[in-house]
Every structure is written in structure tokens, then in C-alpha cells.
Amino acid sequence: MGHAEANIAIDRPADDVWALIRDFGGIGWMPGVDDVKVSGDTRTLSMLGMEIVEELRSNDDATRRQVYGIVGGGLPVEHHEGTITVTPQGGGCTVTWAVDVQPDSLTDIMHKSYQGALGALRDKLQA
């Protein structure tokens, strides 16, 4: 199984960043996302000409940690678990987006996508 972690420092308080991350349907800031539909703990992303169905597994306010997984749609994944963690650091924070994915061939693609998404998140929050 492939594993990767994308990280970024954001010059905003961790609670402010977590407020945006914890909104499972509010991922419209991610590059390439055209539409998001949420039904319960499931969100469907329309992006890059396909749909990706993801399930929220946990949202922990105490640790500022969200865990979700791809459960359907156009990406050929056997296993996917993404974890986004917001960690206070000085007056700002660090956001880490980790992924465990099978097949391994998707690891680099996921890492690049998540690193780009974190850059877009920082740009949105620091604008």
C-alpha cells in the first residue's frame, strides 16, 4: 500500500483553518473541483470529468483531524484513506494531508494533488 504526506504552513490560527477543513462539503477550494454534493456522511465530487464518492469516517474537533475514504466513482482505487490534520504552530498552524492508497501507482498522483490543494487552501485563507 502506498503512503504519502503533503504539508503546508498557514499563517492563520489552527481553529480558523479547522473550521474550513471540518466542513466536509466545503472542499470547493480544492483545484479541479467543479461541484460538491453531500448526503449524510457521503460527498460526491465532480472533478476532472469524473465523479468521486467519498465517505466521512471521523471529524475530531479535539485533535482537529478529519478522516475520509474514497468509496466509489471514477477513480480505480482498491483502498483509500485520507487524513487531514491541523496542528497549531506559533500564531499559525501546519496542515498535513496524509493518504494510504492502493494501488501504489496512485500514491504520487494523490501526493501532488493534495500538495496543490493545500497551496490553494493557504491562498484562500491568507488572501
Secondary structure, DSSP 8 states (H G I E B T S, - for coil): -EEEEEEEEESS-HHHHHHHHT-TT-GGGSTTEEEEEEETTEEEEEETTEEEEEEEEEEETTTTEEEEEEEEESS--SEEEEEEEEEEETTEEEEEEEEEEESGGGHHHHHHHHHHHHHHHHHHHH-
